[in-house]
Amino acid sequence: MWFYVQRVLIPYEKADAATHERPRGNLSDLYPRWLGARELLLHHRNPYSNDITGEIQKGYYGRVLDPARPNDPRDEQGFAYPLYVVLLLAPLIGFPFHAVHIFFYWLLAGLTAASVLLWLRVIQWRLPPLATAAAVIFALGSFPAVQGIKLQQLSLLVAALLAGSAACVASGFLFCGGVLLGLAMIKPQLAWPLVAWFAVWAVSDWRVRRKLVVGFGMVMVLLLGGAEIILPGWWRMFAGAVGKYHRYTQNQSVLDELVPWGYSGKVLAAVAVLAGAFFLWKQRDKPANTADFGIATALVMALTVMVVPMYAPYNQVLVLPAILALARDRRFFLSRPRGVRFLYFVAVLALTWQWIASLSLSAAYFASPTWALARWWWPFVATFAFPVLTFLLIFLEVQALGAGRFSKRETGIPTKALPAGA
C-alpha cells in the first residue's frame, strides 16, 4: 500500500495537477491549523480572517486560489476548527513547519499503531504477540491510515484519543476517559456519537459512572473558557467558517455518495442512527469491562463513519474496532443463515480489496508504469461500500447480543470479563 501510494497514486495526482494547472504545495492538513495557531498566539491575528486564509493557501497549495480558474480546488483550507485546537497545538508553534511536519508524521503513525492495542482492550480480545503485530501492520498498511499520515490529518489524532478514551473506560479509569473524550472534541463531528453513547451509558448508573462526565465536562470548560479568553466571540467566527466549509465541500457523507438520489442518503443515515440508538439503549447497563460494551462501542464508531458529513477515506480509521470485533467473532457470522454469511464474505472482500488492488498495481508498475498509473483508482472500488457493510454486520451482532440468541462461546467473546486495569 505504501509503495502504491508513493509510486502510483502520488505521481498520477501530480501529472493530473500539472495537466489542469492545479496548484500543489505542502498539502498538509496540519498546516492550516498550525499556521492559524501560530498567528493567533504569537501575533494576535484572527485565524478565521480572510488574510490568514490567503496565507494558509500559499503554504498548502503554493499560491492563493483564484476563483477565475475553473480547475482550482474548491476547498479554501480555511481555519474551520474550534478555536481551542490552538491550545493543543501551542507547543508546536515555536518550531519551523518542516520540523513539525516530521514530528507529526511519526506521531500519527505511532498513535495509529497504539489504537489497535487500545481497541483490542475495549472489545476484550487478547491476541498472541504475533497476531497483535499482524493487526498493527495491517492497520498501518490500510489506505485510510496511509492517507491520514501522508496528509497529516487530525482525524488520526482524534481516532487515537477516542480509542484511548474507550480503553480507559473499559479499564475503569473513567475520569481519564472523560478527559481524552473532551480533547477529541477538536473535531466535534467525529466525537459526538461516542460522546452521546458514553453520556447515556454514564447516566444509566450515575453514582458509579459520573466520573466520566466530570472529566469530560472539566476539559470542555477549560477548552471553551481558554478559547474565549484568547479570542472573545470566536464561536460566531467558527460557525461562519463551518458554513463556508460545508458549502465548498458539499457536506456529503458516505451514504450520500453511495446513494446520491435526492435526500436518500440523509434518510438512510437517520434510519441508521435511530436503529442504532434503539439497540444501544438496551446495552446501556452493560459494565465497561465486558465484550458486550465493546461491541456496542464498535457499533457507534462504525455508525460515525457512515453518517458523518465527510466521506474522506482517512475517517475510516474509526471503523477499526468494528473490524477487530468482526474478525474475532467470525464463527458467529459463519454459522448464520446464508444471507448473513454472504454479507460477511462480501465485507471481507471489500476490506481486502484495497490490498489486492494495490499489490496488483505495484507489481504491474515494474512492467509498465503508464499502465499502472492509468488504473490508479482500483483500490478505491469498495471505499463507500465497506463502512456500510461493516455497520450492518456489527449491527446484526449487537441485535443478537441484546436478544440473547447465541452463546458467547459461539463468537469468540470471552466468557469472563477482563479485570479493570488489565
Secondary structure in CASP SS format (residue, H / E / C, confidence):
PFRMAT SS
TARGET T0000
AUTHOR 0000-0000-0000
METHOD secondary structure of the structure
MODEL  1
M C 1.00
W H 1.00
F H 1.00
Y H 1.00
V H 1.00
Q H 1.00
R H 1.00
V H 1.00
L H 1.00
I H 1.00
P H 1.00
Y H 1.00
E H 1.00
K H 1.00
A H 1.00
D H 1.00
A H 1.00
A H 1.00
T H 1.00
H C 1.00
E C 1.00
R C 1.00
P C 1.00
R C 1.00
G C 1.00
N C 1.00
L C 1.00
S C 1.00
D C 1.00
L H 1.00
Y H 1.00
P H 1.00
R H 1.00
W H 1.00
L H 1.00
G H 1.00
A H 1.00
R H 1.00
E H 1.00
L H 1.00
L H 1.00
L H 1.00
H H 1.00
H C 1.00
R C 1.00
N C 1.00
P C 1.00
Y C 1.00
S C 1.00
N H 1.00
D H 1.00
I H 1.00
T H 1.00
G H 1.00
E H 1.00
I H 1.00
Q H 1.00
K H 1.00
G H 1.00
Y H 1.00
Y C 1.00
G C 1.00
R C 1.00
V C 1.00
L C 1.00
D C 1.00
P C 1.00
A C 1.00
R C 1.00
P C 1.00
N C 1.00
D C 1.00
P C 1.00
R C 1.00
D C 1.00
E C 1.00
Q C 1.00
G C 1.00
F C 1.00
A C 1.00
Y C 1.00
P C 1.00
L C 1.00
Y C 1.00
V H 1.00
V H 1.00
L H 1.00
L H 1.00
L H 1.00
A H 1.00
P H 1.00
L H 1.00
I C 1.00
G C 1.00
F C 1.00
P C 1.00
F H 1.00
H H 1.00
A H 1.00
V H 1.00
H H 1.00
I H 1.00
F H 1.00
F H 1.00
Y H 1.00
W H 1.00
L H 1.00
L H 1.00
A H 1.00
G H 1.00
L H 1.00
T H 1.00
A H 1.00
A H 1.00
S H 1.00
V H 1.00
L H 1.00
L H 1.00
W H 1.00
L H 1.00
R H 1.00
V H 1.00
I C 1.00
Q C 1.00
W C 1.00
R C 1.00
L C 1.00
P C 1.00
P H 1.00
L H 1.00
A H 1.00
T H 1.00
A H 1.00
A H 1.00
A H 1.00
V H 1.00
I H 1.00
F H 1.00
A H 1.00
L H 1.00
G C 1.00
S C 1.00
F H 1.00
P H 1.00
A H 1.00
V H 1.00
Q H 1.00
G H 1.00
I H 1.00
K H 1.00
L H 1.00
Q C 1.00
Q C 1.00
L H 1.00
S H 1.00
L H 1.00
L H 1.00
V H 1.00
A H 1.00
A H 1.00
L H 1.00
L H 1.00
A H 1.00
G H 1.00
S H 1.00
A H 1.00
A H 1.00
C H 1.00
V H 1.00
A H 1.00
S C 1.00
G C 1.00
F C 1.00
L H 1.00
F H 1.00
C H 1.00
G H 1.00
G H 1.00
V H 1.00
L H 1.00
L H 1.00
G H 1.00
L H 1.00
A H 1.00
M H 1.00
I H 1.00
K C 1.00
P H 1.00
Q H 1.00
L H 1.00
A H 1.00
W H 1.00
P H 1.00
L H 1.00
V H 1.00
A H 1.00
W H 1.00
F H 1.00
A H 1.00
V H 1.00
W H 1.00
A H 1.00
V H 1.00
S C 1.00
D C 1.00
W H 1.00
R H 1.00
V H 1.00
R H 1.00
R H 1.00
K H 1.00
L H 1.00
V H 1.00
V H 1.00
G H 1.00
F H 1.00
G H 1.00
M H 1.00
V H 1.00
M H 1.00
V H 1.00
L H 1.00
L H 1.00
L H 1.00
G H 1.00
G H 1.00
A H 1.00
E H 1.00
I H 1.00
I H 1.00
L C 1.00
P C 1.00
G C 1.00
W H 1.00
W H 1.00
R H 1.00
M H 1.00
F H 1.00
A H 1.00
G H 1.00
A H 1.00
V H 1.00
G H 1.00
K H 1.00
Y H 1.00
H H 1.00
R H 1.00
Y H 1.00
T H 1.00
Q C 1.00
N C 1.00
Q C 1.00
S C 1.00
V H 1.00
L H 1.00
D H 1.00
E H 1.00
L H 1.00
V C 1.00
P C 1.00
W C 1.00
G C 1.00
Y C 1.00
S H 1.00
G H 1.00
K H 1.00
V H 1.00
L H 1.00
A H 1.00
A H 1.00
V H 1.00
A H 1.00
V H 1.00
L H 1.00
A H 1.00
G H 1.00
A H 1.00
F H 1.00
F H 1.00
L H 1.00
W H 1.00
K H 1.00
Q C 1.00
R C 1.00
D C 1.00
K C 1.00
P C 1.00
A C 1.00
N C 1.00
T C 1.00
A H 1.00
D H 1.00
F H 1.00
G H 1.00
I H 1.00
A H 1.00
T H 1.00
A H 1.00
L H 1.00
V H 1.00
M H 1.00
A H 1.00
L H 1.00
T H 1.00
V H 1.00
M H 1.00
V H 1.00
V C 1.00
P C 1.00
M C 1.00
Y C 1.00
A C 1.00
P H 1.00
Y H 1.00
N H 1.00
Q H 1.00
V H 1.00
L H 1.00
V H 1.00
L H 1.00
P H 1.00
A H 1.00
I H 1.00
L H 1.00
A H 1.00
L H 1.00
A H 1.00
R H 1.00
D C 1.00
R H 1.00
R H 1.00
F H 1.00
F H 1.00
L H 1.00
S C 1.00
R C 1.00
P C 1.00
R H 1.00
G H 1.00
V H 1.00
R H 1.00
F H 1.00
L H 1.00
Y H 1.00
F H 1.00
V H 1.00
A H 1.00
V H 1.00
L H 1.00
A H 1.00
L H 1.00
T H 1.00
W H 1.00
Q H 1.00
W H 1.00
I H 1.00
A H 1.00
S H 1.00
L H 1.00
S H 1.00
L H 1.00
S H 1.00
A H 1.00
A H 1.00
Y H 1.00
F H 1.00
A H 1.00
S C 1.00
P H 1.00
T H 1.00
W H 1.00
A H 1.00
L H 1.00
A H 1.00
R C 1.00
W C 1.00
W C 1.00
W H 1.00
P H 1.00
F H 1.00
V C 1.00
A C 1.00
T C 1.00
F C 1.00
A H 1.00
F H 1.00
P H 1.00
V H 1.00
L H 1.00
T H 1.00
F H 1.00
L H 1.00
L H 1.00
I H 1.00
F H 1.00
L H 1.00
E H 1.00
V H 1.00
Q H 1.00
A H 1.00
L H 1.00
G H 1.00
A H 1.00
G C 1.00
R C 1.00
F C 1.00
S C 1.00
K H 1.00
R H 1.00
E H 1.00
T C 1.00
G C 1.00
I C 1.00
P C 1.00
T C 1.00
K C 1.00
A C 1.00
L C 1.00
P C 1.00
A C 1.00
G C 1.00
A C 1.00
END
